[in-house]
């Protein structure tokens, strides 16, 4: 609910500012957006509705945790 309030309160900002703030908070929380196929409650794919050409119902965006970069261990020479 808090996230919804934040989104609604940022409508006065231009889109570039919104994107900048959104990216900043994603970096702080350690998440990133990913586009995935939408699924029903049964787990089946959702089809795109042809009567709404400007909205794509077949895909949704979700926030996923960022993968941490693993450091390679240096081998010790004898």
Backbone as XML, in Angstrom:
<?xml version="1.0"?>
<chain id="A" units="angstrom">
  <residue number="1" name="UNK">
    <atom name="N" x="0.824" y="-1.180" z="0.000"/>
    <atom name="CA" x="0.000" y="0.000" z="0.000"/>
    <atom name="C" x="0.875" y="1.254" z="0.000"/>
  </residue>
  <residue number="2" name="UNK">
    <atom name="N" x="1.959" y="1.217" z="0.747"/>
    <atom name="CA" x="2.846" y="2.372" z="0.807"/>
    <atom name="C" x="3.464" y="2.658" z="-0.556"/>
  </residue>
  <residue number="3" name="UNK">
    <atom name="N" x="3.812" y="1.591" z="-1.284"/>
    <atom name="CA" x="4.383" y="1.781" z="-2.616"/>
    <atom name="C" x="3.366" y="2.439" z="-3.541"/>
  </residue>
  <residue number="4" name="UNK">
    <atom name="N" x="2.100" y="2.066" z="-3.426"/>
    <atom name="CA" x="1.057" y="2.653" z="-4.256"/>
    <atom name="C" x="0.918" y="4.142" z="-3.953"/>
  </residue>
  <residue number="5" name="UNK">
    <atom name="N" x="0.992" y="4.519" z="-2.685"/>
    <atom name="CA" x="0.902" y="5.927" z="-2.326"/>
    <atom name="C" x="2.081" y="6.705" z="-2.881"/>
  </residue>
  <residue number="6" name="UNK">
    <atom name="N" x="3.278" y="6.131" z="-2.832"/>
    <atom name="CA" x="4.440" y="6.805" z="-3.384"/>
    <atom name="C" x="4.277" y="7.046" z="-4.873"/>
  </residue>
  <residue number="7" name="UNK">
    <atom name="N" x="3.788" y="6.021" z="-5.603"/>
    <atom name="CA" x="3.608" y="6.175" z="-7.048"/>
    <atom name="C" x="2.596" y="7.262" z="-7.359"/>
  </residue>
  <residue number="8" name="UNK">
    <atom name="N" x="1.488" y="7.289" z="-6.615"/>
    <atom name="CA" x="0.444" y="8.272" z="-6.881"/>
    <atom name="C" x="0.896" y="9.682" z="-6.541"/>
  </residue>
  <residue number="9" name="UNK">
    <atom name="N" x="1.748" y="9.848" z="-5.567"/>
    <atom name="CA" x="2.208" y="11.177" z="-5.182"/>
    <atom name="C" x="3.257" y="11.728" z="-6.133"/>
  </residue>
  <residue number="10" name="UNK">
    <atom name="N" x="3.831" y="10.890" z="-6.985"/>
    <atom name="CA" x="4.883" y="11.341" z="-7.895"/>
    <atom name="C" x="4.351" y="11.691" z="-9.280"/>
  </residue>
  <residue number="11" name="UNK">
    <atom name="N" x="3.051" y="11.813" z="-9.450"/>
    <atom name="CA" x="2.484" y="12.111" z="-10.765"/>
    <atom name="C" x="2.864" y="13.500" z="-11.275"/>
  </residue>
  <residue number="12" name="UNK">
    <atom name="N" x="3.199" y="14.407" z="-10.405"/>
    <atom name="CA" x="3.542" y="15.764" z="-10.841"/>
    <atom name="C" x="4.949" y="15.838" z="-11.422"/>
  </residue>
  <residue number="13" name="UNK">
    <atom name="N" x="5.787" y="14.840" z="-11.168"/>
    <atom name="CA" x="7.144" y="14.847" z="-11.697"/>
    <atom name="C" x="7.169" y="14.416" z="-13.157"/>
  </residue>
  <residue number="14" name="UNK">
    <atom name="N" x="8.066" y="14.983" z="-13.950"/>
    <atom name="CA" x="8.238" y="14.479" z="-15.316"/>
    <atom name="C" x="8.720" y="13.031" z="-15.284"/>
  </residue>
  <residue number="15" name="UNK">
    <atom name="N" x="8.521" y="12.331" z="-16.367"/>
    <atom name="CA" x="8.845" y="10.908" z="-16.405"/>
    <atom name="C" x="10.321" y="10.638" z="-16.130"/>
  </residue>
  <residue number="16" name="UNK">
    <atom name="N" x="11.203" y="11.493" z="-16.607"/>
    <atom name="CA" x="12.630" y="11.255" z="-16.390"/>
    <atom name="C" x="12.977" y="11.313" z="-14.909"/>
  </residue>
  <residue number="17" name="UNK">
    <atom name="N" x="12.362" y="12.224" z="-14.174"/>
    <atom name="CA" x="12.596" y="12.289" z="-12.738"/>
    <atom name="C" x="12.060" y="11.052" z="-12.044"/>
  </residue>
  <residue number="18" name="UNK">
    <atom name="N" x="10.867" y="10.616" z="-12.469"/>
    <atom name="CA" x="10.289" y="9.402" z="-11.889"/>
    <atom name="C" x="11.210" y="8.213" z="-12.087"/>
  </residue>
  <residue number="19" name="UNK">
    <atom name="N" x="11.720" y="8.074" z="-13.312"/>
    <atom name="CA" x="12.608" y="6.957" z="-13.607"/>
    <atom name="C" x="13.889" y="7.031" z="-12.783"/>
  </residue>
  <residue number="20" name="UNK">
    <atom name="N" x="14.426" y="8.234" z="-12.632"/>
    <atom name="CA" x="15.650" y="8.407" z="-11.860"/>
    <atom name="C" x="15.429" y="8.020" z="-10.401"/>
  </residue>
  <residue number="21" name="UNK">
    <atom name="N" x="14.342" y="8.499" z="-9.828"/>
    <atom name="CA" x="14.038" y="8.192" z="-8.426"/>
    <atom name="C" x="13.757" y="6.702" z="-8.266"/>
  </residue>
  <residue number="22" name="UNK">
    <atom name="N" x="13.029" y="6.128" z="-9.212"/>
    <atom name="CA" x="12.709" y="4.702" z="-9.169"/>
    <atom name="C" x="13.982" y="3.856" z="-9.218"/>
  </residue>
  <residue number="23" name="UNK">
    <atom name="N" x="14.893" y="4.187" z="-10.131"/>
    <atom name="CA" x="16.162" y="3.462" z="-10.246"/>
    <atom name="C" x="16.987" y="3.606" z="-8.972"/>
  </residue>
  <residue number="24" name="UNK">
    <atom name="N" x="16.983" y="4.810" z="-8.382"/>
    <atom name="CA" x="17.726" y="5.033" z="-7.152"/>
    <atom name="C" x="17.234" y="4.114" z="-6.042"/>
  </residue>
  <residue number="25" name="UNK">
    <atom name="N" x="15.908" y="4.063" z="-5.852"/>
    <atom name="CA" x="15.366" y="3.223" z="-4.786"/>
    <atom name="C" x="15.538" y="1.742" z="-5.087"/>
  </residue>
  <residue number="26" name="UNK">
    <atom name="N" x="15.547" y="1.367" z="-6.340"/>
    <atom name="CA" x="15.818" y="-0.025" z="-6.679"/>
    <atom name="C" x="17.248" y="-0.388" z="-6.308"/>
  </residue>
  <residue number="27" name="UNK">
    <atom name="N" x="18.186" y="0.522" z="-6.530"/>
    <atom name="CA" x="19.576" y="0.271" z="-6.142"/>
    <atom name="C" x="19.716" y="0.189" z="-4.632"/>
  </residue>
  <residue number="28" name="UNK">
    <atom name="N" x="18.991" y="1.045" z="-3.915"/>
    <atom name="CA" x="19.052" y="1.028" z="-2.455"/>
    <atom name="C" x="18.506" y="-0.295" z="-1.916"/>
  </residue>
  <residue number="29" name="UNK">
    <atom name="N" x="17.389" y="-0.755" z="-2.474"/>
    <atom name="CA" x="16.773" y="-2.003" z="-2.002"/>
    <atom name="C" x="17.428" y="-3.250" z="-2.576"/>
  </residue>
  <residue number="30" name="UNK">
    <atom name="N" x="18.241" y="-3.097" z="-3.616"/>
    <atom name="CA" x="18.915" y="-4.238" z="-4.219"/>
    <atom name="C" x="18.017" y="-5.062" z="-5.118"/>
  </residue>
  <residue number="31" name="UNK">
    <atom name="N" x="17.110" y="-4.406" z="-5.840"/>
    <atom name="CA" x="16.210" y="-5.098" z="-6.762"/>
    <atom name="C" x="16.310" y="-4.466" z="-8.144"/>
  </residue>
  <residue number="32" name="UNK">
    <atom name="N" x="15.806" y="-5.172" z="-9.147"/>
    <atom name="CA" x="15.732" y="-4.636" z="-10.499"/>
    <atom name="C" x="14.430" y="-5.104" z="-11.144"/>
  </residue>
  <residue number="33" name="UNK">
    <atom name="N" x="13.962" y="-4.371" z="-12.148"/>
    <atom name="CA" x="12.733" y="-4.742" z="-12.844"/>
    <atom name="C" x="13.037" y="-5.721" z="-13.959"/>
  </residue>
  <residue number="34" name="UNK">
    <atom name="N" x="12.132" y="-6.667" z="-14.141"/>
    <atom name="CA" x="12.282" y="-7.651" z="-15.195"/>
    <atom name="C" x="10.908" y="-7.862" z="-15.837"/>
  </residue>
  <residue number="35" name="UNK">
    <atom name="N" x="10.862" y="-7.940" z="-17.166"/>
    <atom name="CA" x="9.611" y="-8.176" z="-17.873"/>
    <atom name="C" x="9.430" y="-9.680" z="-18.067"/>
  </residue>
  <residue number="36" name="UNK">
    <atom name="N" x="8.288" y="-10.186" z="-17.615"/>
    <atom name="CA" x="8.004" y="-11.618" z="-17.705"/>
    <atom name="C" x="6.600" y="-11.817" z="-18.262"/>
  </residue>
  <residue number="37" name="UNK">
    <atom name="N" x="6.337" y="-13.028" z="-18.743"/>
    <atom name="CA" x="4.999" y="-13.355" z="-19.227"/>
    <atom name="C" x="4.024" y="-13.402" z="-18.067"/>
  </residue>
  <residue number="38" name="UNK">
    <atom name="N" x="2.846" y="-12.839" z="-18.273"/>
    <atom name="CA" x="1.812" y="-12.852" z="-17.243"/>
    <atom name="C" x="1.176" y="-14.232" z="-17.194"/>
  </residue>
  <residue number="39" name="UNK">
    <atom name="N" x="0.819" y="-14.661" z="-15.999"/>
    <atom name="CA" x="0.197" y="-15.967" z="-15.813"/>
    <atom name="C" x="-1.093" y="-15.833" z="-15.025"/>
  </residue>
  <residue number="40" name="UNK">
    <atom name="N" x="-2.001" y="-16.782" z="-15.266"/>
    <atom name="CA" x="-3.255" y="-16.827" z="-14.528"/>
    <atom name="C" x="-3.011" y="-17.503" z="-13.184"/>
  </residue>
  <residue number="41" name="UNK">
    <atom name="N" x="-4.072" y="-17.651" z="-12.383"/>
    <atom name="CA" x="-3.938" y="-18.319" z="-11.091"/>
    <atom name="C" x="-3.588" y="-19.791" z="-11.264"/>
  </residue>
  <residue number="42" name="UNK">
    <atom name="N" x="-3.983" y="-20.380" z="-12.397"/>
    <atom name="CA" x="-3.667" y="-21.784" z="-12.664"/>
    <atom name="C" x="-2.259" y="-21.958" z="-13.212"/>
  </residue>
  <residue number="43" name="UNK">
    <atom name="N" x="-1.591" y="-20.863" z="-13.553"/>
    <atom name="CA" x="-0.232" y="-20.943" z="-14.057"/>
    <atom name="C" x="-0.129" y="-20.912" z="-15.567"/>
  </residue>
  <residue number="44" name="UNK">
    <atom name="N" x="-1.233" y="-20.717" z="-16.237"/>
    <atom name="CA" x="-1.221" y="-20.643" z="-17.706"/>
    <atom name="C" x="-0.927" y="-19.218" z="-18.156"/>
  </residue>
  <residue number="45" name="UNK">
    <atom name="N" x="-0.388" y="-19.094" z="-19.367"/>
    <atom name="CA" x="-0.079" y="-17.772" z="-19.908"/>
    <atom name="C" x="-1.347" y="-16.984" z="-20.199"/>
  </residue>
  <residue number="46" name="UNK">
    <atom name="N" x="-1.272" y="-15.669" z="-20.009"/>
    <atom name="CA" x="-2.379" y="-14.771" z="-20.317"/>
    <atom name="C" x="-2.207" y="-14.285" z="-21.746"/>
  </residue>
  <residue number="47" name="UNK">
    <atom name="N" x="-3.275" y="-14.321" z="-22.515"/>
    <atom name="CA" x="-3.227" y="-13.857" z="-23.902"/>
    <atom name="C" x="-3.392" y="-12.337" z="-23.958"/>
  </residue>
  <residue number="48" name="UNK">
    <atom name="N" x="-2.868" y="-11.733" z="-25.001"/>
    <atom name="CA" x="-3.007" y="-10.298" z="-25.206"/>
    <atom name="C" x="-4.394" y="-10.007" z="-25.747"/>
  </residue>
  <residue number="49" name="UNK">
    <atom name="N" x="-5.030" y="-8.961" z="-25.224"/>
    <atom name="CA" x="-6.376" y="-8.580" z="-25.649"/>
    <atom name="C" x="-6.262" y="-7.687" z="-26.886"/>
  </residue>
  <residue number="50" name="UNK">
    <atom name="N" x="-6.777" y="-8.127" z="-28.060"/>
    <atom name="CA" x="-6.641" y="-7.322" z="-29.281"/>
    <atom name="C" x="-7.456" y="-6.025" z="-29.274"/>
  </residue>
  <residue number="51" name="UNK">
    <atom name="N" x="-8.435" y="-5.909" z="-28.363"/>
    <atom name="CA" x="-9.253" y="-4.694" z="-28.337"/>
    <atom name="C" x="-8.521" y="-3.525" z="-27.662"/>
  </residue>
  <residue number="52" name="UNK">
    <atom name="N" x="-7.389" y="-3.784" z="-26.999"/>
    <atom name="CA" x="-6.598" y="-2.726" z="-26.378"/>
    <atom name="C" x="-5.186" y="-2.750" z="-26.962"/>
  </residue>
  <residue number="53" name="UNK">
    <atom name="N" x="-4.974" y="-2.070" z="-28.100"/>
    <atom name="CA" x="-3.667" y="-2.127" z="-28.766"/>
    <atom name="C" x="-2.549" y="-1.410" z="-28.009"/>
  </residue>
  <residue number="54" name="UNK">
    <atom name="N" x="-2.884" y="-0.441" z="-27.145"/>
    <atom name="CA" x="-1.842" y="0.313" z="-26.445"/>
    <atom name="C" x="-1.376" y="-0.348" z="-25.151"/>
  </residue>
  <residue number="55" name="UNK">
    <atom name="N" x="-2.091" y="-1.371" z="-24.671"/>
    <atom name="CA" x="-1.731" y="-2.064" z="-23.432"/>
    <atom name="C" x="-1.429" y="-3.518" z="-23.758"/>
  </residue>
  <residue number="56" name="UNK">
    <atom name="N" x="-0.316" y="-4.012" z="-23.226"/>
    <atom name="CA" x="0.083" y="-5.392" z="-23.464"/>
    <atom name="C" x="-0.185" y="-6.217" z="-22.211"/>
  </residue>
  <residue number="57" name="UNK">
    <atom name="N" x="-1.278" y="-6.958" z="-22.216"/>
    <atom name="CA" x="-1.652" y="-7.754" z="-21.057"/>
    <atom name="C" x="-0.828" y="-9.030" z="-20.931"/>
  </residue>
  <residue number="58" name="UNK">
    <atom name="N" x="-0.152" y="-9.430" z="-21.991"/>
    <atom name="CA" x="0.590" y="-10.688" z="-21.990"/>
    <atom name="C" x="1.878" y="-10.600" z="-21.177"/>
  </residue>
  <residue number="59" name="UNK">
    <atom name="N" x="2.382" y="-9.408" z="-20.927"/>
    <atom name="CA" x="3.625" y="-9.245" z="-20.179"/>
    <atom name="C" x="3.420" y="-8.318" z="-18.991"/>
  </residue>
  <residue number="60" name="UNK">
    <atom name="N" x="4.103" y="-8.611" z="-17.902"/>
    <atom name="CA" x="4.073" y="-7.763" z="-16.717"/>
    <atom name="C" x="5.496" y="-7.518" z="-16.256"/>
  </residue>
  <residue number="61" name="UNK">
    <atom name="N" x="5.687" y="-6.484" z="-15.452"/>
    <atom name="CA" x="7.006" y="-6.222" z="-14.888"/>
    <atom name="C" x="6.986" y="-6.605" z="-13.418"/>
  </residue>
  <residue number="62" name="UNK">
    <atom name="N" x="8.031" y="-7.273" z="-12.992"/>
    <atom name="CA" x="8.164" y="-7.676" z="-11.597"/>
    <atom name="C" x="9.524" y="-7.229" z="-11.090"/>
  </residue>
  <residue number="63" name="UNK">
    <atom name="N" x="9.620" y="-7.055" z="-9.783"/>
    <atom name="CA" x="10.893" y="-6.700" z="-9.183"/>
    <atom name="C" x="11.539" y="-7.969" z="-8.649"/>
  </residue>
  <residue number="64" name="UNK">
    <atom name="N" x="12.765" y="-8.212" z="-9.059"/>
    <atom name="CA" x="13.505" y="-9.382" z="-8.597"/>
    <atom name="C" x="14.797" y="-8.912" z="-7.933"/>
  </residue>
  <residue number="65" name="UNK">
    <atom name="N" x="15.296" y="-9.721" z="-7.013"/>
    <atom name="CA" x="16.535" y="-9.377" z="-6.320"/>
    <atom name="C" x="17.694" y="-9.438" z="-7.306"/>
  </residue>
  <residue number="66" name="UNK">
    <atom name="N" x="18.611" y="-8.499" z="-7.172"/>
    <atom name="CA" x="19.783" y="-8.486" z="-8.042"/>
    <atom name="C" x="20.691" y="-9.642" z="-7.673"/>
  </residue>
  <residue number="67" name="UNK">
    <atom name="N" x="21.306" y="-10.226" z="-8.672"/>
    <atom name="CA" x="22.271" y="-11.282" z="-8.423"/>
    <atom name="C" x="23.581" y="-10.635" z="-8.002"/>
  </residue>
  <residue number="68" name="UNK">
    <atom name="N" x="24.159" y="-11.166" z="-6.972"/>
    <atom name="CA" x="25.425" y="-10.615" z="-6.519"/>
    <atom name="C" x="26.558" y="-11.140" z="-7.387"/>
  </residue>
  <residue number="69" name="UNK">
    <atom name="N" x="27.530" y="-10.308" z="-7.621"/>
    <atom name="CA" x="28.662" y="-10.696" z="-8.439"/>
    <atom name="C" x="29.640" y="-11.480" z="-7.576"/>
  </residue>
  <residue number="70" name="UNK">
    <atom name="N" x="30.014" y="-12.636" z="-8.049"/>
    <atom name="CA" x="30.959" y="-13.457" z="-7.304"/>
    <atom name="C" x="32.377" y="-13.080" z="-7.721"/>
  </residue>
  <residue number="71" name="UNK">
    <atom name="N" x="33.227" y="-12.956" z="-6.750"/>
    <atom name="CA" x="34.621" y="-12.635" z="-7.022"/>
    <atom name="C" x="35.397" y="-13.923" z="-7.215"/>
  </residue>
  <residue number="72" name="UNK">
    <atom name="N" x="36.280" y="-13.924" z="-8.171"/>
    <atom name="CA" x="37.123" y="-15.074" z="-8.406"/>
    <atom name="C" x="38.249" y="-15.104" z="-7.383"/>
  </residue>
  <residue number="73" name="UNK">
    <atom name="N" x="38.492" y="-16.271" z="-6.863"/>
    <atom name="CA" x="39.578" y="-16.412" z="-5.903"/>
    <atom name="C" x="40.897" y="-16.545" z="-6.654"/>
  </residue>
  <residue number="74" name="UNK">
    <atom name="N" x="41.882" y="-15.864" z="-6.166"/>
    <atom name="CA" x="43.207" y="-15.947" z="-6.774"/>
    <atom name="C" x="43.913" y="-17.181" z="-6.252"/>
  </residue>
  <residue number="75" name="UNK">
    <atom name="N" x="44.540" y="-17.896" z="-7.148"/>
    <atom name="CA" x="45.274" y="-19.070" z="-6.740"/>
    <atom name="C" x="46.644" y="-18.652" z="-6.222"/>
  </residue>
  <residue number="76" name="UNK">
    <atom name="N" x="47.021" y="-19.263" z="-5.144"/>
    <atom name="CA" x="48.332" y="-18.965" z="-4.554"/>
    <atom name="C" x="49.391" y="-19.780" z="-5.277"/>
  </residue>
  <residue number="77" name="UNK">
    <atom name="N" x="50.444" y="-19.121" z="-5.607"/>
    <atom name="CA" x="51.561" y="-19.813" z="-6.240"/>
    <atom name="C" x="52.560" y="-20.226" z="-5.179"/>
  </residue>
  <residue number="78" name="UNK">
    <atom name="N" x="53.112" y="-21.385" z="-5.384"/>
    <atom name="CA" x="54.101" y="-21.889" z="-4.425"/>
    <atom name="C" x="55.500" y="-21.557" z="-4.846"/>
  </residue>
</chain>
